[in-house]
Amino acid sequence: MHAQYITEQLSHHADVTVLTTCATDYISWRNELPATKEQIGRVLVRRFPVHHERNPESFARHSTRVFDHTHSINDELTWLDSEGPASHALVRYIRTNAEDFDFFIFFSYRYYHAFHGILAAAHRAVLVPTAERDAALGLNIFGQIFRNARAIMYNSFEEQILINAVSDNAHVPSVIVGVGSKVPHHTAPERFRRKFKIDHPFIIYVGRVDANKGCKQLFEYFIRYVTNVSGKLSLVLIGNSVLPIPAHERIHHLGFTSDKDKFDGMAAAELLVIPSQYESLSMATLEAWGLGRPVLANGHCDVLKGQCLRSNAGLYYDNYEEFAEALHALETSSPLRKGLGHNGRRFFSRHYAWPVINRKYLTMLERLKKHDVATNGTHKLEKLPGWWTRRRRRLPPANDIIKALPTGPAPNARRPPRNSRRR
């Protein structure tokens, strides 16, 4: 959705072409759509085939090698290819047609298309990294694209600090942007309650129901809360599930819904709960704030904790006891919910309304165009080392790199520290 929203917005200001693959499933990367081009509104979409599906066993084996053991650059490149979506045709198109575009905006640093695409057209590359504190960020190869990109559009101060620390790329032009959302001006909370037959006050979770998103722990905490603290609340889940959902009278899974139902549900909820420990921004959080709803977030996620502190629009927890205390305070205090919700709406309007997001993108692109004119379009490219260096297994486990990175939220807009780890 992040890439789609930015594409739709920029299409009002420029001719935009989307380069993507024929895959629709991020687990298998199986080719489902035809390799063709299609005009969708103002946007031309070109789809390219993935040349192999992901093999889960092979990917897990390569992940163990680079995340937990001393390894080589070649090991990391093999991991990247096994992760996918590996599309030689897409990268070849970028390399061949680089001069036909002013810029290529790459979303999500950790995938094949971004790494090889940036190397193919670094002088045109703008990166939206969507980085989280996970092991992939500790891989040596990604430092190269963080330094090679013409500019980086960060989602948060915490993300910027992480990437600056891991890659020593503070010299690369950048801005904290994030993403807006299509938050409606009017919602119908009662319509949502009637449609889904939910009479009790409830908290809502929006997103993929997945253990990696903290949902397993959320179920444990919530059931313990309604059993021992307060039996008045329900938990409503909106989103597809890849995790068994407990059969509990206070847990309602609605599956994937329309945007109207989603926003009406958020407006009807007491609050949004975000249990994920790994987020680069969280669009659901921004949408809740846009609707004037407070959030309860996992405090182990530096980004969410930092956003709560900067906005003064949410509470956070590090364990069950803090979860229970924070949820009880929000459940029992309407003034607290209203105050936090008011702060959230103001924070969203100041930082994530579409005019704000558009201005940041357009200002950065104009800055790069002026630099091209002043320097005759020169851009120094950091290339991969030679074959012998790539084969030598002397890189530390990626997890060890992650453990050494700065932790904690960045409540204020400040320049992140430089911490040169490696070149």
Residue pairs with C-beta under 8 A, 6 or more apart in sequence:
1 283
2 107
2 128
2 130
2 179
2 283
3 18
3 107
3 128
5 179
5 180
5 181
5 182
6 105
6 107
6 128
6 179
6 357
6 361
7 16
7 18
7 43
8 41
8 43
9 180
9 354
9 357
9 358
9 361
10 16
10 105
10 358
10 361
11 41
11 42
11 43
12 42
12 358
13 358
13 362
14 102
16 42
16 43
16 44
17 43
17 44
17 45
17 46
17 101
18 43
18 44
18 45
18 46
19 46
19 48
19 90
19 93
19 94
19 104
19 113
20 45
20 46
20 47
20 48
20 90
21 29
21 31
21 47
21 48
21 49
21 50
21 85
21 87
21 90
21 113
22 31
22 32
22 33
22 34
22 35
22 47
22 48
22 49
22 50
23 29
23 30
23 31
23 32
23 33
23 50
23 84
23 85
24 30
24 32
24 33
25 32
26 85
27 54
27 56
28 53
28 54
29 50
29 52
29 53
29 54
29 84
29 85
29 86
30 50
30 53
31 49
31 50
33 47
34 47
35 47
35 48
35 49
35 89
36 46
36 47
37 44
37 45
37 46
37 47
38 44
38 45
38 47
39 45
46 93
48 87
48 89
48 90
48 93
49 87
49 89
50 84
50 85
50 86
50 87
51 86
51 87
51 88
51 89
52 84
52 86
53 84
54 82
54 83
54 84
55 82
58 82
59 79
59 82
59 83
62 75
62 78
62 79
62 82
63 79
63 135
65 71
65 75
65 79
66 75
66 76
66 79
66 135
66 139
66 397
66 398
67 135
67 138
67 397
67 398
67 399
68 397
68 399
69 397
70 393
70 394
70 395
70 396
70 397
71 393
71 395
71 397
72 390
72 391
72 392
72 393
72 394
72 395
73 140
73 141
73 384
73 385
73 389
73 390
73 391
73 395
74 390
74 391
75 393
75 395
76 139
76 140
76 141
76 395
77 141
77 390
79 139
80 111
80 112
80 115
80 141
81 112
83 110
83 111
83 112
84 111
84 112
85 111
85 112
85 113
86 112
87 112
87 113
90 113
90 117
91 112
91 113
91 116
91 117
91 120
94 104
94 117
94 120
94 121
95 120
95 121
98 104
98 120
98 121
98 123
98 124
101 121
101 124
102 124
102 365
102 369
103 124
103 125
103 126
103 150
103 365
103 368
104 117
104 118
104 121
104 124
104 125
104 126
105 126
105 127
105 128
105 153
106 113
106 114
106 117
106 118
106 125
106 126
106 127
106 128
106 149
107 114
107 128
107 130
108 114
108 128
108 129
108 130
109 115
109 127
109 129
109 130
109 131
109 142
109 145
109 146
110 131
110 136
110 137
110 142
114 127
114 145
115 141
115 142
115 145
117 125
118 125
118 127
118 145
118 148
118 149
119 144
119 145
119 148
119 381
119 383
119 384
122 148
122 149
122 150
122 379
122 381
123 150
123 377
123 379
123 381
124 150
125 145
125 148
125 149
125 150
126 149
126 150
126 151
126 152
126 153
126 364
126 365
126 368
127 145
127 146
127 149
127 151
127 152
127 153
128 152
128 153
128 155
128 177
129 146
129 152
129 154
129 155
129 159
129 163
129 280
130 155
130 159
130 280
130 281
131 137
131 159
131 162
131 163
131 280
132 278
132 279
132 280
132 303
133 162
133 278
133 302
133 402
133 405
134 278
134 402
135 398
135 399
135 402
136 142
136 398
137 162
137 163
137 166
137 398
137 401
137 402
137 405
138 166
138 397
138 398
138 399
138 400
138 401
138 402
138 405
139 398
140 395
140 422
141 384
142 166
142 167
143 166
143 167
143 168
143 169
143 421
143 422
143 423
144 382
144 384
146 152
146 163
146 166
146 167
146 169
146 172
147 167
147 168
147 169
147 172
147 382
148 381
148 382
149 172
150 172
150 173
150 368
150 379
151 172
151 173
151 174
151 175
151 364
151 367
151 368
152 160
152 163
152 169
152 172
152 173
152 174
153 174
153 175
153 177
153 360
153 361
153 364
154 160
154 163
154 174
154 175
154 176
154 177
155 176
155 177
155 178
155 179
155 280
155 281
155 303
156 176
156 178
156 280
156 281
156 303
156 306
156 307
156 410
157 176
157 306
157 410
157 412
157 413
157 414
157 416
158 302
158 303
158 306
158 409
158 410
159 280
159 281
159 303
160 174
160 176
160 416
161 406
161 410
161 416
161 417
162 405
162 406
163 169
164 170
164 416
164 417
164 418
164 419
165 405
165 406
165 416
165 417
165 418
165 419
165 421
166 401
166 405
166 421
167 421
168 418
168 419
168 420
168 421
168 422
168 423
170 415
170 416
170 418
173 364
173 367
173 368
175 360
175 363
175 364
176 413
177 357
177 360
177 361
178 281
178 286
178 351
178 352
178 357
179 281
179 283
179 286
179 352
179 357
180 286
180 352
180 353
180 354
180 356
180 357
181 283
181 286
181 287
181 290
181 352
182 259
183 263
183 287
183 290
183 291
183 348
184 260
184 263
187 263
187 264
187 266
187 267
187 291
188 264
188 267
189 264
189 267
189 268
190 268
191 264
192 198
192 261
192 264
192 265
192 267
192 268
193 199
193 268
195 261
196 236
196 252
196 254
196 261
196 265
198 234
198 236
198 252
198 268
200 232
200 233
200 234
200 250
201 232
201 233
201 234
201 270
201 331
202 233
202 234
202 235
202 236
202 252
202 268
202 269
202 270
203 222
203 233
203 234
203 235
203 236
203 269
203 270
203 271
203 272
203 273
203 296
203 327
204 235
204 236
204 237
204 238
204 265
204 266
204 268
204 269
204 271
204 272
204 273
205 215
205 218
205 235
205 236
205 237
205 238
205 239
205 272
205 273
205 274
205 275
206 238
206 239
206 262
206 265
206 266
206 272
206 284
206 287
207 213
207 238
207 239
207 276
207 284
208 239
208 240
208 241
208 242
209 215
209 237
209 239
209 240
209 241
209 242
209 243
209 245
209 253
210 241
210 242
210 243
211 243
212 276
212 278
213 275
213 276
214 274
214 275
214 276
214 277
214 298
215 237
215 243
215 275
216 243
217 275
218 235
218 273
218 275
219 245
219 246
219 251
220 320
221 275
221 320
221 323
221 324
222 235
222 250
222 251
223 246
223 248
223 250
223 251
224 320
224 324
225 233
225 323
225 324
225 327
225 328
226 233
226 250
228 324
229 324
229 327
229 328
230 328
230 331
231 250
232 331
233 250
233 270
233 327
233 331
234 250
234 251
234 252
235 250
235 251
235 252
235 273
236 252
236 254
236 265
236 269
237 245
237 251
237 252
237 253
237 254
238 254
238 255
238 256
238 257
238 261
238 262
238 265
239 255
239 256
240 255
240 256
241 253
241 255
245 251
245 253
254 261
254 265
257 265
263 287
263 291
266 272
266 287
266 288
266 291
266 293
267 291
267 293
269 293
270 293
270 330
270 331
270 337
271 288
271 293
271 294
271 295
271 296
271 330
271 337
272 284
272 285
272 288
272 293
272 294
272 295
272 296
273 295
273 296
273 297
274 282
274 284
274 285
274 295
274 296
274 297
274 298
274 301
274 304
275 298
276 282
276 298
276 301
276 304
277 298
277 300
277 301
278 301
279 301
279 303
279 304
280 303
281 303
281 307
282 297
282 303
282 304
282 307
285 295
285 297
285 304
285 307
285 314
286 348
286 352
288 294
288 295
288 344
289 295
289 311
289 313
289 341
289 344
289 345
289 347
289 348
290 344
290 345
290 348
290 349
290 352
291 341
291 345
292 341
292 342
292 344
292 345
293 337
293 341
293 344
294 313
294 314
294 315
294 330
294 336
294 337
294 340
294 341
294 344
295 304
295 308
295 313
295 314
295 315
295 344
296 314
296 315
296 316
296 317
296 323
296 326
296 327
296 330
297 304
297 305
297 307
297 308
297 314
297 315
297 316
297 317
298 304
298 316
298 317
299 305
299 316
299 317
299 318
299 322
300 318
302 407
302 408
302 409
302 410
303 409
304 314
304 316
305 316
305 408
305 409
306 409
306 410
306 411
307 314
308 314
308 315
308 316
309 409
309 411
310 347
310 411
310 412
311 343
311 344
311 347
312 340
312 343
312 347
313 340
313 341
313 343
313 344
313 347
314 340
314 344
315 326
315 329
315 330
315 340
316 322
316 326
317 323
317 325
317 326
329 336
330 336
330 337
330 340
350 356
384 390
401 421
404 421
406 417
406 419
410 416
